[in-house]
C-alpha cells in the first residue's frame, strides 16, 4: 500500500512538471515528456530510494510565489497561498517585515520566506524575483508601485497581479482623459505577450471579483444595456471614533477624486460625492442604502470593454454606500487639500497630505476583532435573453464577525485578498491561459466562479426575468 501511495505522489509530481516549469529564456512556458521527467530522477535503487525521489521531484517542480506589501490584504493573500500545495515557497516582501514575520511565525510548517525590499527599486526587485524563481507575483502595495513591479515582473519572467490602479493621471505616461489601467495596458501589454506572461490588473474584490461577475452574467445574455457595481456595508467598529476597513489613503483618495463612469456610451465625470446619488436596496440584513458614484476602475473599464460594448452596454458605474459622517469627513479633507498624494513641504520635510490625514488611524489589519455587521459587494447587469428582459445581480455577502473568527482578519481584507490568491494558483497551474496585461473581465470567468464560494468568497446569483403576457 505504501509503495502504491508513493507512486501516486510521483504521479502528482509528474502532473506538476507537465504543467511546465517557467524558464528564463524569454519567459516561455516549456513542457517535456514523461521520459524526460523520469530521467531527471536520481539513478539509485528504485524501491529503496523512492521516497527520496518523490521529495526531490515535488520540491523541484513546484512554483514559487511572491507577495509584495504585507499589510492586511497582503497577509490574507499570503495565508491563502500557503494553503495551496502547488507553491513550494511563498516570499513575503516588505520594507517593514513586522506583519510578514508574524504571519510566518504563526503558520505551522511554514513555507514562507520573509525578505526586506522596496517595491520602487525595480532592479533590486527583479533580481530578487530571479533569485527565487518566482512564477507569480501579487502586488499588494499602494498603486503608485504598479509600474515598478510590472517592470520587475517583465524582466524576471513572473506573472503579475495587483488589486488597484492609480486613479490620477501619471505625468508623461497617461494621455489626458484616459484612466490609468488603460495606460498600464498600453505600456505593458505587448511586452508581456512577447514573453508569454499574464498581468492581471485590479484583481481584488471591487475591482476584481465584481469584474468577473460582470463577465459571467454578460456571457449568459444576448444583449446588455447597463452594468452597475454596488458596494454596501453596515459595519460598526468598536473602540474607535473613526476607522477605515481598508487602506485609509486609498479610501480618502477615491472619495475625493472625480468619479468617472460611462453614460450613453461615453466616459464622463462628475463632482465627488455629488454624482449619481441613488437609494439602492441591498439583500438583507443590509437593506436600503444611500449610494454615490465613486472613482473606481471598474466604473469605466466595464463600460468600454469591447465585447461588452458590442452587446450593447452604454452605461457602467461604481456606487458605494457612504454614511453621512464619512461624507462630511471626506469633504472636509477635500476642502483642506488633505486627500492627495502630491507632496508638500512642512517644516523643511516633504510629506503627502493623505498620509498625514491617515497617520493616526488604526491599521486595517488590526480591526478584525472590533468589527460587527455585514458587507455586500456585487454586480448588476441588465439585458435580454431570448427576447426577454433579464437582470442578474451577482454578489458576495458575509458577516464581519464570522469571517474574523474563521480567518483572523476583517471581512474587507478577506474579500480583497482571496481573488488574487485564487488567480495566482490558477496561473501557476496553467488553468488561466490568457496572456498579456488585462482587466479581470477579459478572463474566462468559469474557473474563477467555480472557486470563489468554495475558497472563502461566498457568491450568490439573483436572476429576474420580465416577460410580456
Protein Blocks (a to p, Z undefined) as FASTA:
>chain_A
ZZmmmmmmmmmmmmmmmnopadfehoiacdddfklmmmmpccddfklmmmmmmmmmmmmm
pccdddehiafklmmmmmmmmmpmkbmbdcdddfblmlmmmmmmmpghiabdcddddfkl
mmlmmmmmmmnopabdcdfbdfklmmmmmmmmmmnopacddfbdcfbdcehkacghiafk
lmmmmmmmmmmmmnopacdehiafbgcjkmmmmmmmmmmpfbdfbdcdddddfbdcehia
bdcfbdfklmmmmmmpccdddeehiacdddehighiacdddddfkbpadddddddfklmm
mmmgmklmmnopabdcddddddfklmmmmmmmmmnopabfbdcdeehiacdfklmmmmmp
ccfklmmmmpgcdddddddddddeehiacdddddddddfklmmmmnopafklmmmmmmmm
mmmmmmmnopambgcjddfklpcfklmmmmmmmnopacdddddddddZZ
